[in-house]
Amino acid sequence: MRGGKGGVTVEKIFDRAKAVQEEVVAIRRDIHAHPEIGHKEVRTSKLIADTLAKFGVADIETPTPTSVVATIKGKAAKEGGMNCVALRTDIDALPVQEDTGLEFTSCTPGMMHACGHDMHCAMMLGNAKVLQSMQDKFGGSIKLIFQHSEDTFPGGSRELVEAGVMKGVDAILGLHVLASENEKCGLVGLKDGPITTSADEYSFEITGPGGHGSMPHKVPDPILAAAEIIVALQRIQARAVAPLDASIVMMNKIQGGVAPNVISDKVTMVGNARAYKPEVRKVIEEQVYKIARGIEEISGCKVDVHAAFGYDPCSNDPELFKAVLPVVREALGNEKVVIFDEPMAFSEDFSFYSTLTGVPELFMLLHAGCVGEVRPLHNPQVTFNEDAMPYGMAAMLSSALSLLGNK
């Protein structure tokens, strides 16, 4: 995106993002003060559609009741590159009671934008304003996907793929903020290959007839069987998965027992499993069921397992990574771009845009600073520094325009 007839330089992209920061911040604070959880983003989606229309965007769709998709078409002649690049953002909040003390704190009891989706949404609206103002300077189309229900299983991306939003899309880019020290504010992180994990749930019901605590030899013990399952699950990473292929399998909720002198008749437990590779995810599934059958055999209890398969792992396309890295460095400066050595341990339904369609994906991470102390995502006291927003916008804009062949 260096020069070119009627083009716009990478450096000017950051200037354009910076120029709309005040408006983007105001939008972000409005969204933050009025959080809505997945599938209930009625006010938020209306704000998005109204703002896009105010910016002059003509092609606005609502594929589901609370999602919005806008397409901005460049008017310059195409000179190679892709025809359509999608930029995706999420817009839903979490069922968390906010405790930040911000002047624009949540007005809705028990709901909060504790994952930064208000930042994501506002930045994407800023991207829309920038793109709309420079249609005559680029060729190709950029599709802006404002996705509902990322944090509410099974996620909104599947619905949008089924609704056809990926038709004609050649590549899709996404971005997520991270709360960080303010010294890192504005740093954009990239990584080749796996970037987030899969997220699955396994629930167990372990049953027996129950009995007297003085006669453990008379009846099988579901609590002992549950303990044996929990320990055996740790063998998956230790023995069934290659040492360099990280995975997580753990039980996080267990219920059972009625009294100290009663052998329980039932234990239920549920936990999560995460992996970066589809093949490791499959190993986990196979091993969980083998362990359940084995403990059922030796314990005498009945062991039922239910698997709920959640989000796929995100894996950044190598070619997209190679194409975008120098562009983002040029747009933001080398000092504002970091290459992650390790992927993130969380999951994202952004993955489905690629795994369900075969369209290559690239997911970026933005160090977004904090107000006060650094708190993790989903924490009731998590905050972000709004000065990070132009950097996230410029990273997405410069990448998309470059992939369209505007160089």
N, C-alpha and C positions, 0 to 999 in steps of 0.2 A: 504494500500500500504506500510505496514511496513515490510521490509525484504522480505521473501519468496524466493523460488528458482529462481535465475536469475532475481529477481525483482529489483525495484529501489525505494528507500525510498522517502517519500514525501519531505523531506528536500532537496534532490538532485534535485528535479524537479525545485525548485526555482533557484538553482545554474545553472542548464542547461538553464533556461530562461535568467538569468543574463549574461551568457556567450555569447549569441547571440544579446545582446542589441545593440551593436554598429552597426551591420548590419541591425537590425530592425529599428533603428533610421534613417539610411540612406534611407531605403525604404520608411519610413513614410514621409520624407522630399521631396522625389521625387514625391510621390503621392500628397502631399499637394500643391506642386508647379504647378501641372498639373490637376486641378479639372475637373470633368465631371459630368453633371447632369444625372438624371435617364434615362435609355435606351440609353444613348450616351456614356457609359463608355468604349469606344473602346480601347483607350490607356491603361487605368487602367486594363481591363480584360486581355489584352495581356501581360502586365507586370506581372500580377499574374500567368498566365499560364507559361510564360517563367521562372519565378523565381522558381515555383514548379518543373519544369523540371530540372532546374539547381541543385536543392536540391536532385534530384534523385527520385522524386515521379513519379510512373509509371502510376497510374490510375487517369487520368485527363479528365474531361468531360466539354462540354460547352452546357448545356441544353437549354439556350437561347443565342442570339447573344452576350450579354455582361455580362453573369454570368459564373462562373467557379465552378466546384465541383470536389474535389479530395478525394480519399479514401486511407487511409494508414492502411495496415493490419499488425497486430502484428504477430510475428513468434513463440512466446512462447506458450506452452500448455495452453489451457483454463482451469480455475479452478472455475467454477461458474460465476455469474454475467451476465450482458447483452452481447449480441453479437455485437451490433453496436450502437455507440453513435455519434450523430451529433453535431458539433460546427458550429454555424452560425455567419457570419459577414456581414456587409453592406459596400458598396464601393462607393456610389454616393455622389456628392457634392450638394451645394445649389446655387440658383441664387442670391448671395450676393456679393457685392463689398468689397473685403478684405481691412481692415484698421488696420493691426497689426504691420506693420513695421518689420516683421520677415525677415531674410535674405533669406529664402526660400518661400517668400510670393507668392501668386497665380500669375502665368504668364498669366492667362486668364481673361480679363476684365469681371466684372459682375458675376464671379463664385468663390466660396470659399468652402473649407471644414470647414464649421462653425458649424458642428455637431459632429466632431471627428471621422468621418468614415475613415479618413486617418490613425488615430491611430488604429482603430479596424482592418483594413485590414492588416496593417504592423504587428500587434501582431499575427494575424492568420497565416501570412506567417512565422513568427518566430516559432509558434507552429508546423507548418509543418516541419521545419528544425529539431526541437527537436525530434519530433515523428519519423521522418525518420532515425535519428541517433540511435534510441533505439528500433527498431522493434523487435529485439531479446529478449527484456526485458518485453514485454507485449503480452497478447493474446486478440483476438477480433479485431474489426475494428473501426476506427474513421473517420467519414466523415466530411470534411471541406467544408462548403457551403459559397462561396463568392457571396453574393446576390446583384443584381443590384436594383436600383430604390426604396430604402426604403422611401425616402423623397418626392417622386413624386407619388401622388395618381393615380391608386389604389394600388400601392406597388408591388414589384417584387416577394414577397413570394408566392402569389397565383399562379403565373405562374410556379414557381418552383415545388410547390406541384402538379400542373396539369401535369408537365413534369415527375413526378415520383421520385423526389429526396428523398422522405421520405420512399420509399419502403425498408423494412427491418430494418428501424431505430427504436430502442427501447426507446430512450429518446433524447431530443434536448436541448442544452444549448446555451445561448446567453449572451452578455455582452455589456454594453454601458458606455462610459466615462461621467463624470460630471466635469465641471470646478469647482475648489474649492480653498480654501486657501492652500498654500503649506504645512502647518502643517498637513493637512489631506492627502497629496499625497501618493498614494499607498493603501489607505483604500479600502477594498472591502465590499460592502454592499449587504446583503441578506435579504430576507423577505419571510415568508410563506404566501401563498394565493395571493390575488390581488396585482399586482405590477405596472401596467399601466392602463390607461383608454381606453375605446372605443373612437372613433372620428367620429362623423357624422355631416353632414351639412343639415340645413333646409333653404330653400329659399322661400320667399313669394312674390306674386304679388297681390297687392290690387288695384282694379280699380273701377272707377265711371264715371259718364258722365262729370264731371268738371263743373265749373260755376263761378259766380261773388262772390267776397269775401264779398259783402254787403248783400247777401241773403243765409246764411248758412242753412236756413230751406228748401231751394228749392232742394238741391242736397246732396247726401251723401259725406262725407269727408274722402278720403283715408288716409290722414295724421293723422287725429284723430283715425281712425281705426288701423293704424299701431302703434300708441302710446299705444292704449288699448291692442293690442296684446303683445307688449313688456312688459308692466306691468303684464299682465295675465300670461306670461311665467314664471315669478318669483314665481308664486303659485305652480309650479310643485315641486320644492325642498321644499317649505314651507309647502305644504299640501298633495301632492300626493306621495312623497317619504319618507320613514322612516327616522327619524332624524340622525341615524347612517350610513345611506347609502348615501354617498355624490354623488352629481351630479352637472353638470354645464349646463345651457341652457341660451345662451345670443346671442343677435343680435349685430354683429360687423360692419355691413355696411348697410347704409340706404340711399336711393336716392328718391327724390320726390319734387314736387313743381317747379313752373316756375316764379312766381312773388308774391309780398306781397298781392296783391288784387285779386288773382286768386285761386279759390279752385281747387286743382290739380285733374287731371283725373287718375293719377297712382302713386303708391309708390312701389318700390321694396326694399327688404331687405334680407340679408342673415346672418346667424350666425352658431355657432357650439354648439354641445351637447356632453357631455362626461359623462361616468359612469364606475364604476368598476365592476358592476354585470350585466349579460345579462338580468335579470329580471327587473332591474331598467332602462336599455336601452329601454326595451319594454314599460314600463310605460311612459317614456318620449315621445316615438312615439305616443302612444295613446292619451296622453294629448295635444300634439301639434295640432293634428287634431281636437280634441274636441274644443280647444280654437279657432281655425280658423273657425270652423262651427258656434260657438257661436257669435263671433264678426261679422261674415258675416250676421247673423240673425239680430242683434241689430243695426248694422251700416248702413245696406242697400248697402254696397259695396260688390263686388265680391272678394272673397279671395281664391286664388289658392296657394297650398303648394306643394313643391317638396322636397322629402327627398333623400339625397345621403348618403348611409351607408358606412362608411369608415372602419377603422381598428377595430378589436375586442379587448377587454381588454385582457392583459396578466395576467395569474394567475398561480403562481408557485405551482407545484405539491407538496403536503405535504410530500410524501414519498421521493421525490428527495431532497427536502429541508433538511429533517432529515439525509439523507445519505451523502449529500455533506458538510453540515456545519462543522462537526468535521474534515473532510479532508482538507478543505480550511484553517481552523484554524491551523492545524498542518503544512501545507505547508508554510503559511505566518507568523505565530505567532498570538497569541490571540489578540495582540494589533493592528493588521492590519485587523481585521474583525469586522464589525459592523452590528447589526440587526436593520433594519429600522422599526420604529413603524408605519409609515404611507407610503402608496404607492406613486408613482410619479404621477404628474398631466398630464404628456404628454402621447402620444400614440405611438405604435410601431407595424409595420406589422409582427414582429416576432410571434405575437399571432396566425397567420393563420397556422403555422406549426403544432400547436396543435389542434386548434378548427376545422380545416378541416380534420384532420386525427385521432384524439383521442390519439396521441402520447404525453406522459407527457412532460412538458416544465419547464425550470428553467432559469430565467433571472436575471443576476447579474448587479451591478453597481459599477464602479470604480471611486473613487475620483482621478482625474488626475491633480490636482494642476493648476498652471497657470504661465505665464510669464508676470510679471507686475501686473495689477489689475485683479481681478476676474470679468469676464463678463459672461452673460448667454449664453447657447447654441443658435445658429442661429444669434448671434450678430456679426457684422463685425469686432469687436475687440477681440473676444474670442480666448484664447490661452490655451495650455496645457503643463504640465511639462512632458517631455519624461521619467523622472525617474520612472514614474508610470507604465510604460509598462511591465517590468518583473513581477510585481505583478498581473496584469491582465492575463498575459500569464500563470503564475503558477496556478492561481485560476482555469482557464479553463482546463489546462492539468491535474492537480491533480484530479479534479472532474471527468473528462471523464475516466481516467485510473482506478480510484477507482470503478466507476460504471461498468466497464468491468470485475471487479472481481480481479484486480491486487492488492492484499493486502499483 
